[in-house]
Amino acid sequence: MNKPASTTVKILDEIKNRWSPRAFSDKPVEPEKLKRIFEAARWSASSFNEQPWRFLAGIKGQGETWDKIFYSLSEWNQKWCKTVPILVLLVCKKSFTRNDKINAWAEYDLGQAAAYISIQAMAEGLYTHQMGGFNRDTARETFNIPEDFEPTTMMAIGYYGNADALPEDMQKSEKGERSRKEISTIVFADKWNEMAAFVK
Amino acid sequence: MNKPASTTVKILDEIKNRWSPRAFSDKPVEPEKLKRIFEAARWSASSFNEQPWRFLAGIKGQGETWDKIFYSLSEWNQKWCKTVPILVLLVCKKSFTRNDKINAWAEYDLGQAAAYISIQAMAEGLYTHQMGGFNRDTARETFNIPEDFEPTTMMAIGYYGNADALPEDMQKSEKGERSRKEISTIVFADKWNEMAAFVK
């Protein structure tokens, strides 16, 4: 299902067409596509080139990773993730390796890598849906994640499926329009809350 | 100066070619390009569609925004930012608007929006360089940023300039190769630190 951003401003197709569906197909994802997706993340920017991102990638039916990620998800997310072929746990390293000090941009930079994943995935015809709704302690325990690393989000990756097969309460947002704040309320100049002239 | 990612894996050109230079040209940036860059950020993903991102965008020589951002920068960053035509302060809202609870993904989602900016900029032939080296208190005070918002990074945006015009101590990294961790050390399956088979 296509739900392009409702904008007349010309932005990259991968950015325009990316959205976060719940109706994923159970069609397997080609390993070479997965490789490209994570290679994109690898070249993301980070503070002092720390590259705080780590990924636990689960392919449904292969090993235990997918199941472990699935069982850390909230009930709500489990409802629609059942058929998702790829589930990923995204983790960031909380300190700088060069000096062991707290990295104030660990989550920020993990977010950048996640964004690269979402865009490269779209270039491959694949959709992504990020989730905060999971149990961090369960995820940490099940994968023995060291204390200096923080399980931050989970992500579903796969082809688009069938919106009508979703539980009814999820169909509304699935079929609804995408919405965003007006650009005048997020891009300022001179003063806080004062729209920058170039976004007019 | 082109410094494409040194990879044989086929990733999006905008992701492959993006890097963080310091040698920016003083050539002005077309307002319509700026508009597209921030429109891209607008369509980024966020937890509960909170869109916690806010941007203060300074155009050199227009109003006071650029100067205010510049004076919040560390001395080191000021050295190479002098000629940068666009300086941006990236801010995130720390709580969810729907329930006033802490948003654990505020910085993560701001990072996603920053990544979209970096990719859309590259599509426009523009480079970006994100910085953590600035004084958050100065930035907050100078723009009267409310307490619930956190000044998180700054970003330089512009065309490429001349590497030889940089201070000597900055030329090495400017001209050096880009480097990243091996993919086997960031994408795991089954266990922490165990490489996922598909990245081989």
Interface residues (C-beta under 8 A of the other chain):
Chain A: A5 T7 V9 K10 I11 L12 E14 I15 K16 R18 S20 P31 E32 L34 K35 R36 F38 E39 A40 A41 R42 W43 S44 A45 S47 N49 Q51 W53 R54 F55 L56 A57 G58 I59 Q62 G63 E64 T65 A104 W105 E107 Y108 D109 L110 G111 Q112 A113 A114 A115 Y116 S118 I119 Q120 A123 Q130 G132 F143 N144 I145 P146 T152 T153 R178 S179 R180 K181 I183 I186 V187 F188 A189 D190 K191 W192 A196 A197 F198 V199
Chain B: A5 T7 V9 K10 I11 L12 E14 I15 K16 R18 S20 P31 E32 L34 K35 R36 F38 E39 A40 A41 R42 W43 S44 A45 S47 N49 Q51 W53 R54 F55 L56 A57 G58 I59 Q62 G63 E64 T65 A104 W105 E107 Y108 D109 L110 G111 Q112 A113 A114 A115 Y116 S118 I119 Q120 A123 Q130 G132 F143 N144 I145 P146 T152 T153 R178 S179 R180 K181 I183 I186 V187 F188 A189 D190 K191 W192 A196 A197 F198 V199
